[in-house]
Amino acid sequence: MSAATIPQLLSVEEFARLPDPPSGHYELHHGAVVLVTPPTHSHKLIERRLRVLLEDMADVNGYVADTEYAYRPLPESELWTADVVCISASREDRIAKWLEGSPDLVIEVKSPNNTKDELHDKAMTTLAGQGSVEFWIVDSETETVSVYTKTTGVHIYPSEMAVPIHFFGNSICVRDIFSKEPERLG
């Protein structure tokens, strides 16, 4: 293989100079540019439900709940976007352009085109970054939430269970994530 056939890996600084795509957005995964397509309506509804479920408990605990959130889990060659996050208000107040490190909680709503390997890679990259405590994969097809943590590995929560959020001292019922009218927790 000649050097000409090896794709050039970008730094975050080089990535920041790219023009926006006509649709979706770019992310930087291990130095490679990845086009992420716009989310579907059902995907956005789940994001919105999660944000509603998290907002009250986040506010009380000094956190911000947000959607479509850009972060740099590792320096130089990573810039990812999370579907839903919780981040301490003090860390968010210090952001210049993108969050350095990972949000405290990152939630990815599984899309039909996501592969198991892609989601696992995102979880591992996110957890490798400073700041992140948990990474969730919300799967509307199976109505489950898979929770990756730095300390206890991976746990899968079916619809009849609640997912604990240890740093909030609270939990979210999995069925509420997929219901049309989630209960607000506080």
N, C-alpha and C positions, 0 to 999 in steps of 0.2 A: 504494500500500500504506500503510495507516495504521500508526501506532506500535503499536496494540493487537495487530496480527497478527504482529509480530516477537517471536520467543521470547526470553525473558530469558536471558542468559548468566550462569553462576554463577562465583563465585570458589571457590577450594578451601575457604575458611572457610565459605561458605554451603553448599557441597556436604557438608561434614562434619556438618552438622546434619540432613541428610535421614535419614528412617527406613530401615532395611534393607528390601529387597524380600522378598516371601515365598519367592522362589527365585532363585538366582544372586546376582549382586552388581552394584552400580553402579560405573561409571567416569566420569571427567570428561574429555571430549575437546574441546579448543578451547572450553571453557566450556559445552558441552552435555552433559547427563546421558545416558549410554548404559547400557542394561541388558544385562549379559553373562550368558548362560544357563550353567547348570552344565555342566562338561565330561563327555563320555561316558566310558565305561570304557576304550575303546581309546585315547582321548586321554590319560587319566591313566596308562595303562601306558607310553606313550611318554615322558611327563614323568618317570615313575619311572626308566625306563631311562637317560634323559639325566642325571638326578641321580646315579645310581650310577656312570655313566661319568665324570662330572666330579668327584665328591667327593674321591677320592684325590689327583688332581693339584691341585685347588683348595686342599686342606688344606696340602699341601707348599709351596705358593706363597703362603700367607698370605691365602687367599680363602675365602669361604663359598659353597657351592652350595645353592640353595633353590628351592622351587616356590611358585607362586601368590603372587608377591611384588609389593607395591604400591610405586610410585615416582612422583615428580613430575619429569618430564623438563624441564619449563619452569615457572617460578613462576606463581602466581595462577590459571591456568585449565586445568591439566592434572593428572590423577591417573589413572594407568594401572596395570594389573596384568600382570605377565609370567608366562608358564607356568613358565619355568625361568630362573634367573639365576646369575651368579657376580659377587660383589662383594668388594672387599678387606675383610678383617676389621676394619681400622682405620676404614673408612667405616661399616661396619655398627654398630660399637660406639658411634658418635655419633648414631644415629637416635633421635629423640624419638617420632615417630608414623609418618611415612612417610619414605622415603629422598628427600632433596633432590637433584635431578639424576637421572641414569639409572644403573642398574647397569653395571659394566664390560662384561659380556656379558649380552645379553637374547636369550632363545630363545622363539619363538612356535611352537607346534604348530598347524599349519593345521587348522581345522575346516571341515566341508562348507559352513557358512554364511558363512565369511570370503570377502570379495571381494579381488581383486588390488589394487584401489584402497585398501581399508581396511588391508591389510597393508603396502602401500607407505607410506601415511600414518603408520602406527605406527612403521615403520622410520625414516622421516625425522624424526618428532617425537622419537623416542628418541635418535637420533644427534645431534640439535640440542642435547640436554641435556648439561650438564657431567657427565663421568665415563664415558660410554659409548664403547666402542671398537668393538664388533661387535654386530650384530643378525642373528640367524638365523631363517629360516623353514623349519621342518621339515615336509615334505609327504609324508604316508604314502601318498597315492594314487600319486605318481610315484617315491617312495622317493628323494627328493633333499633337499639342504639348500642353500638360497640364503643366502649370507653378504653382508650389507651392511657396509661399513666407511667410516669418515670419509676414509680416505686412498686406497683402491684401488678404490672403487666396489662393484659387485655381482659375485659369483662363484657359479656353481651347481655343486654337487658331486653326482655320481650315486653309486649304491650301491657301485660298485667303487672309489671313491676315499676318501681320508681328509680330514677338514676340519682344517686347522691352527688351533691356538689359540696365536697368537704370544706373548701375554703369559705363557703357561704353558710355552712351548717344547715343546709336545706336540701331539697330534692325536687325533681320534676317527674311527674307521672308520664311514662312513655305514651300511653294512650292519648294524653292531652296534646302531644306534639302533632298527632295525626287527626285529631278531632276538629270539627268545624268551629267549635266554640271552646277554646281552652280556658280553664279556670286561671285567674290571676292569683299567684301565690305571694305571700309576703312574710 
